[in-house]
Amino acid sequence: MRALILSIYVILAVAIQATWLKALNVTPDLVLILVVSLGLLRGSDQGLFFGLMAGFFMDLLSGGIIGVHALSKMVLGFSAGFMEKTIFKDNLLIPSITVFGATLIFESFNIIMYIAFNAHYNFIGTFVSSILPMAFYNAILTPFIYQLVLKMERWIVKRASDR
Amino acid sequence: MFQLFANRRFLLIALIFLVITWVMFISSHPRASEGKTEYFFNTAMLPLESIFNYFSDVVGGSWRTVTKLSHLTQENERLHKEIDNLQIHQIFLNSLKAENDRLRIALNFQTNQSNELVSAEIIAANPSNWNQTIIINRGQDFHLKKNMAVITSQGVVGRIGEVRAKTAEVILITDPREGNFVGGVVARTRNLVIITGGGRYRGECTVQPAVDSYFMDLKPHDLIVTSETSEIFPRGLPVGRVVYVNQISARMVSKASLKPVVHLGNLQMVYVLRSKRDLPVNADDSGGSSDARINP
């Protein structure tokens, strides 16, 4: 059930990024927020697997080099999962701060990967004009998406305990 | 036992790393066409993206209508006057065209052929920020092929990438991937340049001299248009204006950043050129001119 709901979330997130958010100069990465949220709520292993699958799905839809998003989101989900035992799940500030930092680190990692494959990116310029605004957008949107994932988790737990 | 599990877990992660690195390496090489998996997922996402796009158009259109209602009468009057002016202009143009055709026949010149344009709507943009592509609602059904030029009335947009049954991917000129370049010419000096995707900041391109060891005379606000050396675009189409120059000496520049004349983040409709036909050189395309428009 969790896999099904998460798949729907990822499909909707990618569709929203490709359509409604395209008017923004820099598109927020809703999939990154989902991966961090699940890592924080379910731990490293599930964060890693979900990050890998969601990243791979984004790679297939983005064209170009396949694997950049899969690799970065896999490591992201794994890293976020280390905080699972230490955070208070209802606190919305921690996910926002985590997403802000994760965007700066992992989107920079994406750019470095593209530069390694001969893409003409200016790292400093891209960091200032794209990654920094994206980190702010992501941090603002995180409470809403984190709440969705949290509600899903509680619903699944309640459903399992009712049986 | 725990040690063994931990090691196995580590090995599994390392194996996934290796597989992804291998996939990245393989997919980074130029491919004739996209794989079946990519084709399947892109086609499967199309209905959902079309529905989302439709709602965004309806909401955006309604909002624009509401905000523009108060200006509609004035705009209507202005447009009526503009139509009158254009009709008079058209009569002059028709007589010039007739004269031009007569002279071409008299001089035994090849007759000008009009560009074969296919209009297309934008369905979706790339969900990733790092690949600057858009999806249009025309594909194999309209005989589109890879590397056809995509333009608007303002200038160059990009070229066709992957073509699917009913959609096609457009690689924007700002996309920084390897091999995404356009042959251009500085309108003021007629120096040949190469424009590559990816500049100083997001949404910019890089301008370099066509010959590596040469420097060029370039100033901010210079207009760059497509040149005869472009394999995809007809000559004379505006590409963009220089926004930043990397100065070597008082007059010489080794590299510059260019901002496209087309606002690529706000596209609604584009035109695909099914065949490359060279446009006559525009007499007004001098650097610093604010009118960079063409009429395809």
Interface residues (C-beta under 8 A of the other chain):
Chain A: I11 V14 A15 I16 Q17 A18 T19 W20 K22 A23 L24 N25 V26 T27 D29 V31 D45 L48 L52 F57 M58 L60 L61 S62 G63 G64 I65 I66 G67 V68 H69 A70 L71 M74 F78 E107 N110 I111 M113 Y114 F117 N118 A119 H120 Y121 N122 G125 T126 V128 S129 S130 M134
Chain B: R9 I13 I16 F17 I20 T21 V23 M24 S27 S28 E34 T37 E38 F41 N42 M45 L48 E49 F52 N53 S56 I123 A124 A125 N126 P127 S128 N129 W130 N131 T133 I135 G161 E162 E169 P176 R177 E178 T196 G197 G198 G199 R200 Y201 R202 G203 T206 G265 N266
